Amino acid sequence: MHPLTERIFFTRKVVIGKDLMGNPIEAEGLFFNWFDRNLVWVVLSAWSAALLLATWCK
């Protein structure tokens, strides 16, 4: 896999919970993380699509 593709769509560490002292418990591996890293763009795209549909469906 290309390094840029891996940086955009995947992450190496994931926090899966906390122990009794409040410290994070991390799991290492290759995890799909597209939505979390691109949440701002997903929200902006959905908002612009909603505005576009609102202007067309008057």
HELIX and SHEET records of a PDB file:
HELIX    1   1 PRO A    3  PHE A    9  1                                   7    
HELIX    2   2 TRP A   34  ARG A   37  1                                   4    
HELIX    3   3 LEU A   39  TRP A   56  1                                  18    
SHEET    1   A 2 PHE A  10  LYS A  18  0                                        
SHEET    2   A 2 PRO A  24  PHE A  32 -1                                        
END                                                                             
